[in-house]
Amino acid sequence: MLRCAECDAARASPAAVARTALPLALGLAIRAGFVALVGAQIVGGVMIAIGMRLVFGGDPQRAYATGGWLKPVHALLMHEILVLPLLAWQMSRTDWDERTQVRAVSMGIVLHALVVVAAVVSVL
């Protein structure tokens, strides 16, 4: 029976095979993207709940007119899922050191969070 070191490693520790070395900035951006995904799902759920409440109350036209008032917040959060890892990827293609890349991605995350907060304030 033939044996390969990679196969033995996969059988011994599936977690070790699944774990890959990501740049710190990319890992940070992916984690922030997951937080944005959860926020987008919550906002989407709120929009659906408001719309369905109006539909079940007998006013479907008002549901379409007012149910989407959180669309800008939802859109910003959905875009953050893609934009932040793209920013981290772009930073990895520069000649900056890893610490500077992490700082740049962190600033992007903070900037995007401030834009989302401004959008929430503007729709309230």
C-alpha positions as CSV (number, residue, x, y, z in Angstrom):
1,M,0.0,0.0,0.0
2,L,1.4,3.4,-1.0
3,R,1.5,6.1,1.6
4,C,1.9,9.8,1.2
5,A,2.8,12.3,3.9
6,E,-0.1,14.7,2.9
7,C,-2.6,11.9,3.1
8,D,-1.3,10.9,6.6
9,A,-1.5,14.5,7.7
10,A,-5.0,14.8,6.4
11,R,-6.1,11.7,8.3
12,A,-4.2,12.8,11.5
13,S,-5.5,16.3,11.7
14,P,-8.3,17.6,9.4
15,A,-8.2,20.9,11.2
16,A,-4.5,21.4,10.3
17,V,-5.2,20.8,6.6
18,A,-8.3,23.1,6.6
19,R,-6.3,25.9,8.2
20,T,-4.3,27.9,5.7
21,A,-1.9,30.8,6.3
22,L,-3.7,34.0,5.4
23,P,-2.2,37.4,5.5
24,L,-3.3,39.2,8.7
25,A,-5.0,42.0,6.8
26,L,-7.1,39.5,4.7
27,G,-8.1,37.6,7.8
28,L,-9.2,40.9,9.5
29,A,-11.1,41.9,6.4
30,I,-12.9,38.5,6.2
31,R,-13.9,38.7,9.9
32,A,-15.2,42.2,9.4
33,G,-17.1,41.0,6.3
34,F,-18.7,38.3,8.4
35,V,-19.8,40.9,10.9
36,A,-21.2,42.9,8.1
37,L,-23.0,39.9,6.8
38,V,-24.8,39.3,10.1
39,G,-25.7,43.0,10.2
40,A,-27.1,42.9,6.7
41,Q,-29.1,39.8,7.6
42,I,-30.6,41.6,10.6
43,V,-31.4,44.7,8.6
44,G,-33.0,42.6,5.9
45,G,-35.0,40.7,8.5
46,V,-36.3,43.9,9.9
47,M,-37.3,45.2,6.4
48,I,-39.1,41.9,5.8
49,A,-40.9,42.0,9.2
50,I,-42.1,45.5,8.6
51,G,-43.3,44.8,5.1
52,M,-45.1,41.6,6.1
53,R,-46.7,43.3,9.1
54,L,-48.2,45.9,6.7
55,V,-49.2,43.2,4.2
56,F,-51.0,41.1,6.8
57,G,-52.6,44.3,8.1
58,G,-54.2,44.8,4.7
59,D,-52.0,47.5,3.3
60,P,-49.7,46.0,0.7
61,Q,-49.1,49.3,-1.1
62,R,-47.8,50.9,2.0
63,A,-45.6,47.9,2.6
64,Y,-43.9,48.5,-0.8
65,A,-43.7,52.3,-0.2
66,T,-42.3,52.2,3.4
67,G,-40.9,48.7,3.9
68,G,-37.6,49.6,2.1
69,W,-36.5,52.5,4.2
70,L,-33.5,50.5,5.4
71,K,-32.3,49.7,1.9
72,P,-29.3,52.0,2.0
73,V,-28.1,50.5,5.3
74,H,-28.7,47.0,3.9
75,A,-26.8,47.8,0.7
76,L,-23.8,49.3,2.5
77,L,-23.5,46.2,4.7
78,M,-23.8,43.9,1.7
79,H,-21.1,45.7,-0.2
80,E,-18.8,45.7,2.8
81,I,-18.7,41.9,2.5
82,L,-16.9,42.2,-0.8
83,V,-15.1,45.5,-0.6
84,L,-13.1,44.8,2.6
85,P,-11.4,41.6,1.3
86,L,-10.8,43.3,-2.0
87,L,-9.1,46.2,-0.1
88,A,-7.0,43.6,1.8
89,W,-6.1,41.9,-1.5
90,Q,-5.1,45.2,-3.0
91,M,-3.0,46.0,0.0
92,S,-1.2,42.6,-0.4
93,R,-0.1,43.6,-3.9
94,T,1.7,46.7,-2.6
95,D,5.2,46.7,-1.2
96,W,4.0,47.8,2.2
97,D,4.9,45.8,5.2
98,E,2.3,43.7,6.9
99,R,1.8,46.1,9.8
100,T,1.0,49.0,7.4
101,Q,-1.4,46.7,5.4
102,V,-3.2,45.8,8.6
103,R,-3.5,49.5,9.5
104,A,-4.8,50.4,6.1
105,V,-7.5,47.6,6.2
106,S,-8.4,48.6,9.8
107,M,-8.9,52.2,8.6
108,G,-11.0,50.9,5.8
109,I,-13.2,49.0,8.2
110,V,-13.6,52.0,10.5
111,L,-14.4,54.3,7.6
112,H,-17.0,51.9,6.3
113,A,-18.5,51.5,9.8
114,L,-18.8,55.2,10.1
115,V,-20.6,55.4,6.7
116,V,-23.0,52.7,7.9
117,V,-23.7,54.6,11.1
118,A,-24.3,57.8,9.1
119,A,-26.7,55.9,6.9
120,V,-28.6,54.5,9.9
121,V,-28.8,58.0,11.4
122,S,-30.0,59.5,8.1
123,V,-32.9,57.0,7.7
124,L,-34.1,57.4,11.3
